[in-house]
Each structure stands twice: as structure tokens, then as C-alpha cells.
Amino acid sequence: MRFTLMLGLGGHEDYAVLARAAEDCAWNALSVPDSIFYPKISESDYPYADTAAVRSALEATPVIDPLVAIAGMAAVTQRLRFYPGVLKVPVRQPLVLAKALSSLAVMSGGRVSLGAGLSPWKEDFIYNGVEFEGRGKLMDECLEVLRLAMSGDYFEYHSDHFSIGEVKLSPVPATPVPILIGGHARPALRRAARLGDGWISANTDLETLQSLIDQLGEFRAEYDSPESFEIHALDSNLRSVEDCQQLAQLGVTDICVTPWNPYQPQLSLDDKLAAIDRFANTIIAKL
């Protein structure tokens, strides 16, 4: 069982210190969220929590670009892996994103994965000049371009949204950047099995998570996904070794945890460090 420290919104001033502490305490990975901007008015609803609460949190909290944040933390660590949880892929130009990701992977010694998602906010698309309708097809095409671009070989790609002549990126990492795909809808689960190296769930209860993993398993069988396929599950209620064992029985490979209350914006650095250490000693060290 592996453990990912989810830093949540805000607190970027402490990122470097927290990353070093997580590495020292034997956490396996660290994840940071993605939010590009805050529309004053939105037509969209957030599917995984109360929309008003999420919008309020986003509006009030600074969010550093995940790849920039990861670069800073990778520079002060040696073993810890990193991924955005999750990056809004289809609102970004895929060749530019591939260049940033491959550069980050090279500079970090291959310690980066891509947590990839759609974004539930319509404004993320239309304000970036991207059509909101058909976003699922666009997501698939972006992932295909990312795979080809980060191979290091010449490639060309022609689709509904892109017409790319023969190009190649250099440098690229020795090992391809793993792509972990988020989302609970059936198309997202199918996408993860077909195009991903793993899947990331949002916070959910055990019964719902079991249902999602069962659906994912059907798609994995259909697309013959590898045994190394990763399943990352967020559980804000995880409290014990037994809770971890339940998740493992469901097929979870990576447990994602924020070991403090993410809705306490005034939580001190010392409190966060103590929570990281406490979770490592009471949970991670016993598994």
C-alpha cells in the first residue's frame, strides 16, 4: 500500500517544508490541486461536493499552478513522487503541456505523474477559447497527443481538434510519465482503462467506491489494462489501519489523505507537520 499526501487548497508558503517532512516520514507521493482562475459567476455545478462551498473556497484561496508547485518541491526532495490532483487537461494546449511535463519529469529524475481531469467548470473552457460541448472527445485527443509527444519520437496527429505535422520533443524522461485519470462518470472510467496508467477517485464512501472500482474493472478487462494499473482513492474519513485494509481489499493501490482538516485555513505549519508525522507513525509505519 502506498500513501499520497494531498496538500489541498492554500498554504503554498509551506510547500517545500511539508514536502521534505513527507519524504522523511515515508509518504510515497504528494498531490496538489489545480485551479486556473475564479469566475465571479458560474453556470456549472461541482459534482463531488457542495458547489457554493467549493466556489467560496476557491475564491478565497490562492492556488499555485500545480506544475510550478511541483517543480519547487521536487527541487528540495529526492525520493517523493508528485502529481496534480487533477490537472484540467483539455483547457490546455497539449503540445505545450507535454513540453512542461516532460521537462519536469527530466528535472525531477522521473518523479512526476500526470493526474488528468476534465474540469467541471464551463468557464475554464469558454474563457480559454475551448468548446465546452464535446469536451470528452477533446480530452481523449489531448491524452493521445501527450502520449505521442512524450515518447521522444517524431509523430504526427490529425483529429477533429488538432492537425500536427511531424514533430518531436527533446528531452523526454527515460520512463514515460504515468497518466492517472480522474472522474466518476462511466466515460471517465472507460477513459482511464483505455488511455490511462491509473485512476483517481474523488472523496466518496466505501459502497460508492466499490461500485466505481467494479465498473472500472469491467473496462480494464475490455481494454486489457496492465496489472500495474494504479487506483488512487481519497478518503477524508480514514482513521485506522483497518480503514486502510478495507480500501486495499477493494483494490486501492494508493490511499490519498489530507491528515488535517482542509477547511481550517488558519492551521499552522507546526500543526500540519505534526499531522504528517502522526499519520506516518500510526498508519503508514504499521502497513
Secondary structure as GFF3:
##gff-version 3
##sequence-region A 1 287
A	DSSP	beta_strand	2	6	.	.	.	ID=ss1
A	DSSP	three_ten_helix	12	14	.	.	.	ID=ss2
A	DSSP	alpha_helix	15	24	.	.	.	ID=ss3
A	DSSP	beta_strand	29	32	.	.	.	ID=ss4
A	DSSP	alpha_helix	51	60	.	.	.	ID=ss5
A	DSSP	alpha_helix	66	74	.	.	.	ID=ss6
A	DSSP	beta_strand	81	84	.	.	.	ID=ss7
A	DSSP	beta_strand	87	88	.	.	.	ID=ss8
A	DSSP	three_ten_helix	89	91	.	.	.	ID=ss9
A	DSSP	alpha_helix	94	107	.	.	.	ID=ss10
A	DSSP	beta_strand	114	117	.	.	.	ID=ss11
A	DSSP	alpha_helix	122	126	.	.	.	ID=ss12
A	DSSP	alpha_helix	135	149	.	.	.	ID=ss13
A	DSSP	beta_strand	155	158	.	.	.	ID=ss14
A	DSSP	beta_strand	163	167	.	.	.	ID=ss15
A	DSSP	beta_strand	179	182	.	.	.	ID=ss16
A	DSSP	alpha_helix	186	195	.	.	.	ID=ss17
A	DSSP	beta_strand	198	200	.	.	.	ID=ss18
A	DSSP	alpha_helix	206	223	.	.	.	ID=ss19
A	DSSP	beta_strand	230	234	.	.	.	ID=ss20
A	DSSP	alpha_helix	241	250	.	.	.	ID=ss21
A	DSSP	beta_strand	254	257	.	.	.	ID=ss22
A	DSSP	alpha_helix	269	282	.	.	.	ID=ss23
A	DSSP	three_ten_helix	284	286	.	.	.	ID=ss24
###
